[in-house]
Amino acid sequence: MMPSRYDRDAVAFMWKELEEVGVQPLTTAEAVADTLSQKDGTTLMVVNSVCGCAAGTARPGVALALLNDTIPDRLTTVFAGVDVEATQTARAHLPNIPPSSPSVFLFKDGELVHALHRKDIEGTPPQMIAHTLSEAFNQHCSRKGPSVAPEVVAKVFNLAVDPACGSSYEKK
């Protein structure tokens, strides 16, 4: 097993944020391989990160996207720099795409159909990330959403979320 670059306990809250909105952490190479080898339906793969300039908007952006009327069948995440082998296995399913964290990938029937790289996330508000992901979900997914209650997203990410439309803003 490859050593983590970050203290697992120090980044636990970053896992918990995604886990609390229904995104399953995959911590082993085997779990990632099993998940990404599924040829039926859609899989969201979030490559989580400690990057303060992008991960802080990526996680709430993913959570807001899960309020969409259509969502992926499977919601998963790996943590770059912590679960190194799991992250390497996820990246092996991304031919010709350079490593980037945070990043978000959508697979349909085992094939990559949408990607958000760090450069697409950095400096982008969570609402815009959610909008981009929701458009991809609408195009490629068929599972009825949302997968999380607006109140949960609001609590986990300190956002005010309008349950009627899913729009949000940061609480002061």
C-alpha positions as CSV (number, residue, x, y, z in Angstrom):
1,M,0.0,0.0,0.0
2,M,1.3,3.4,-1.0
3,P,1.7,5.9,1.9
4,S,-0.7,8.9,2.1
5,R,0.7,12.4,1.5
6,Y,-1.8,13.9,3.9
7,D,-2.8,12.9,7.5
8,R,-6.1,11.0,7.1
9,D,-7.5,12.5,10.3
10,A,-6.7,16.1,9.2
11,V,-8.7,15.8,6.0
12,A,-11.6,13.6,7.4
13,F,-14.0,16.5,7.3
14,M,-13.5,16.9,3.5
15,W,-14.5,13.3,3.0
16,K,-17.4,13.7,5.4
17,E,-18.8,16.7,3.4
18,L,-19.3,14.5,0.3
19,E,-20.3,11.4,2.3
20,E,-23.1,13.4,4.1
21,V,-24.6,14.2,0.7
22,G,-24.6,10.6,-0.5
23,V,-21.2,10.3,-2.3
24,Q,-19.5,7.0,-1.4
25,P,-15.8,7.2,-0.6
26,L,-13.8,4.5,-2.4
27,T,-10.6,3.9,-0.6
28,T,-9.1,0.9,-2.3
29,A,-7.9,0.2,-5.9
30,E,-10.2,-2.8,-5.9
31,A,-13.3,-0.8,-5.0
32,V,-12.6,1.8,-7.7
33,A,-11.9,-0.9,-10.4
34,D,-15.1,-2.7,-9.5
35,T,-17.2,0.5,-9.6
36,L,-15.7,1.9,-12.8
37,S,-15.8,-1.4,-14.6
38,Q,-19.6,-1.5,-14.4
39,K,-21.1,-1.2,-17.9
40,D,-24.6,-0.3,-16.9
41,G,-25.8,3.2,-16.0
42,T,-23.9,6.2,-14.8
43,T,-21.1,6.8,-12.3
44,L,-20.0,10.1,-10.9
45,M,-16.3,10.0,-9.8
46,V,-15.1,13.0,-7.7
47,V,-11.4,13.2,-7.2
48,N,-11.4,15.1,-3.9
49,S,-8.5,17.3,-2.9
50,V,-7.1,19.5,-0.2
51,C,-6.6,22.3,-2.7
52,G,-8.1,25.4,-1.0
53,C,-8.5,27.4,-4.2
54,A,-10.6,24.7,-6.0
55,A,-11.7,21.9,-3.6
56,G,-13.6,24.4,-1.5
57,T,-16.0,25.1,-4.4
58,A,-15.9,21.6,-6.0
59,R,-17.5,19.8,-3.1
60,P,-20.4,22.2,-2.6
61,G,-20.8,22.3,-6.4
62,V,-21.2,18.6,-6.5
63,A,-23.6,18.7,-3.6
64,L,-25.8,21.3,-5.3
65,A,-25.8,19.3,-8.5
66,L,-27.2,16.3,-6.6
67,L,-30.3,18.5,-6.0
68,N,-31.0,18.1,-9.7
69,D,-34.1,16.2,-11.0
70,T,-31.8,13.8,-12.8
71,I,-28.6,12.3,-11.2
72,P,-26.1,9.5,-11.7
73,D,-26.8,6.0,-10.6
74,R,-23.6,5.8,-8.6
75,L,-22.0,8.6,-6.6
76,T,-18.4,8.0,-5.7
77,T,-15.2,9.8,-4.6
78,V,-11.5,9.1,-4.2
79,F,-9.2,11.4,-2.3
80,A,-6.0,12.4,-4.1
81,G,-2.9,12.3,-1.8
82,V,-4.7,10.2,0.8
83,D,-5.9,7.0,-1.0
84,V,-3.1,7.1,-3.5
85,E,-3.7,3.6,-5.1
86,A,-7.5,4.2,-5.4
87,T,-6.8,7.6,-7.1
88,Q,-4.3,6.0,-9.4
89,T,-6.8,3.4,-10.4
90,A,-9.5,6.0,-11.1
91,R,-7.0,8.0,-13.2
92,A,-6.2,4.8,-15.2
93,H,-9.8,5.0,-16.5
94,L,-9.1,8.4,-17.9
95,P,-6.9,7.8,-21.0
96,N,-5.1,10.9,-22.3
97,I,-6.4,13.1,-19.4
98,P,-3.6,14.5,-17.2
99,P,-4.0,14.1,-13.4
100,S,-6.0,16.9,-11.9
101,S,-7.4,17.4,-8.4
102,P,-10.0,18.3,-7.6
103,S,-11.8,17.0,-10.6
104,V,-15.2,15.5,-11.5
105,F,-15.9,12.8,-14.0
106,L,-19.1,11.2,-15.3
107,F,-19.1,7.7,-16.8
108,K,-21.9,6.2,-18.8
109,D,-21.9,2.5,-19.4
110,G,-18.3,2.4,-18.4
111,E,-17.2,5.2,-20.8
112,L,-16.1,8.7,-19.8
113,V,-18.8,11.2,-21.1
114,H,-18.0,14.4,-19.1
115,A,-15.0,15.8,-17.3
116,L,-14.4,18.9,-15.1
117,H,-10.7,19.5,-14.4
118,R,-9.2,21.7,-11.7
119,K,-8.8,24.5,-14.3
120,D,-12.6,24.3,-14.9
121,I,-13.3,24.4,-11.1
122,E,-10.7,26.9,-9.8
123,G,-12.3,30.4,-9.3
124,T,-15.7,29.1,-10.3
125,P,-18.6,29.5,-7.8
126,P,-20.3,26.3,-6.6
127,Q,-23.5,27.3,-8.3
128,M,-21.8,27.4,-11.7
129,I,-20.1,24.0,-11.1
130,A,-23.5,22.6,-10.1
131,H,-25.1,24.0,-13.3
132,T,-22.4,22.4,-15.5
133,L,-22.8,19.1,-13.8
134,S,-26.6,19.3,-13.8
135,E,-26.5,19.8,-17.6
136,A,-24.3,16.7,-17.9
137,F,-26.6,14.7,-15.7
138,N,-29.6,15.8,-17.8
139,Q,-27.9,14.7,-21.0
140,H,-26.4,11.3,-19.8
141,C,-28.3,10.1,-16.6
142,S,-31.8,8.7,-16.0
143,R,-32.0,8.2,-12.2
144,K,-34.6,10.4,-10.6
145,G,-33.1,13.0,-8.2
146,P,-32.5,14.7,-6.0
147,S,-30.4,12.3,-4.0
148,V,-30.0,14.7,-1.0
149,A,-32.4,17.1,0.7
150,P,-31.7,20.8,0.3
151,E,-31.5,21.2,4.1
152,V,-28.6,18.7,4.2
153,V,-26.7,20.6,1.5
154,A,-27.3,23.8,3.4
155,K,-26.2,22.4,6.7
156,V,-23.1,20.6,5.4
157,F,-21.8,23.5,3.3
158,N,-23.1,26.5,5.2
159,L,-25.3,27.5,2.3
160,A,-28.8,28.8,2.2
161,V,-30.6,26.6,-0.4
162,D,-34.0,27.4,-1.8
163,P,-35.8,24.0,-1.7
164,A,-38.1,25.0,-4.6
165,C,-35.3,25.5,-7.1
166,G,-32.0,24.4,-5.5
167,S,-30.4,27.9,-5.9
168,S,-28.0,28.8,-3.1
169,Y,-25.8,31.5,-1.6
170,E,-23.2,31.4,1.1
171,K,-24.5,32.2,4.6
172,K,-22.8,35.0,6.4
